[in-house]
């Protein structure tokens, strides 16, 4: 399987990436403390994580959610809602980039929508659970298992509900083709 991601970088692509990133950021910041959690072990419900399934439809989604995650964590820090923002911006962004790339690969490998939609949330759930769980363990000196589970529960709740609903809407009548062409 070819693991390269080809994206034509032009003005339209940059606008699409920026739009996804901006929507991700707005949804994250509007949900405030729910999006960032308040301490280790608390479940964070970042509604914007539904966008982590967009790479199923286009590699543009990889860069859009990665940009949105970075921006959200940084702006959240400066607004005082994400106390870990300076650590979360690089680590959360790396987690999102890895998860988005893996989600993109699932989209390329699976031909049936049902399989794609059910498998697509796995990378965001597990990768964020591992990386952000480790981050919380490092900062708060709390058990990794607790932190891993708190991230996985919140991520799974969002990706397997809102994320799959987003995929169904995008797929219906090939809506994604109008957005990502």
N, C-alpha and C positions, 0 to 999 in steps of 0.2 A: 504494500500500500504506500502510495506517495504521501509523505507527511508535510509537504510544502504547502504554504498558503499563498495563493496569488491574489493580489489586490491591485487594481489599477489606481494609482494615486493621481486624482485630478480634483478640480474644485468641487464637483458634485459629490465625490467620495468623501472629501473632507467635511462637507456640509452634513452628509449623512452620519458620519462618525460623531461630529459635534452635536448633532441633534439627539442621537442616542445617549451620548454622554451627559448632555444637559437634562434630558428627561430622567435619567438615572439619578443624577445629582439632586434635582428638585424633589423627586419622590423620596429620596433618602433624607434630605434635610427637613421636609415637611413632616415626616414621621418621627423626627427628633430622637428622644431617648429610646424608643422602640428599635430604631435602626442601629444604634450604637451599643445598646446594652448599658448597664450602669456599673457592673462589676463582673468579675470572673464568675462563671457558673450561671449567670442569668441568660435566658434565651433572648437573643436579639432577632427581631422580625424586620428584616430589611426588605420591604415590599419591592424595591427596585431590583432585587435579585431575580425577579421573574425575567428580566431582560437577559440574564445569563444564558437563556436558551435561544436567543436570536442567532448565534453562530450556526445553528442548524440550517439556516436559510442562506447565509452569506458570510464570507470572512469579514465583511464590514462590521458585523456584530461583535467580532473579537475585539476590534480596536475601539468600538463605541463603548462597550461595557468596561473595558480596561481603563479608558480615559475617564469615564463616569465614576468608577470606583476611586481612582486616584484623587480626582477633584472633590468628591464627596468627603473623603477622609481628611483631606487638607482643609477644606472650608469648614467642615465640622469641628476640627480642632480650633481654628481661629474664632469660631462662633462660641466655643466652650461646650459644645454638645458631645464632642468626641475627644475625651481626655487622652486617648492613646493615639491620636491622629498622626503625630510625627513618626511613630513606629508603624502604625496601621497603614499609612499612605504607601510606603514601599512594600511591606509584607502582604497587605491585603491586595494590592495591585498585582503583585507577582502571583498570588493565589488565583486571582480572577483571570489573569492572562493564561495561566496553565489550564485552568478549568474551561475557559472559553475555547482554547485551542483543541482540547480533548472533545468538547461538545461538537465542535466543527467536524472533527474526524468521525464522530458517531453519525453525524448527518451525511457524510460522504459514504460511510460503510453500510448504513441501513437503508433499504429501499422502501420498506413499509412504514407509513406514518405512525402506526400504533407502536411499533418497536422503537422508532426514533424518539417519539414523545415520551415513552416510558424510560428509555435509557439516558436521554439527554440530561436529566437532573442529577444523575449520579456523579459526574465530575465536579460540578459546583458544590454539591453536598460534601463529598469526601475530601476534596482538595482544600476547601475552606475549613472543614473540620480539623484537618491535620495542621495546616499552616497557622490559621487564626487560633486554633486550640493551643498550639505550641506557644504562640505569641502571648496569649493570656496566662499560660503556665509560667512563662519566663517573667512577665511583669508582676503578676499577683502572687507568685509562689504557691499556687493552688494545684491540686491534682490534675494531670493532663486528661485523665478519663472524664472528669467532670466537665472540663472546658471543651473537650472534643464533643461530648454528647450535647452540651448546650448549643454549640454552633450547628451541629448536624441537625438537631431538632428544628431550630428556627429556619435553617436553609431548606430542609426537606419540606417543611410546612408551606413555605412560599413557592418553591420550585414545582412541587407536585400539585399545587392548586393553581395559583395565579400564572405560573410559568407554562403549565400545560394548556390552560385556557388561552393564554396569549398565542401559543403555537397553533391551536385549533382555529383561532380567529385569523391568524396570518395565513394559514393554509387554505382556509375557506375561499373559494373563488380565486385562488392564486393571488391573494392580496399582497403577499410578500414579493411577488414579481413586480408589482407596481412601485413598491418602495425601494427595492434593491437592484433595479435594472440600471 
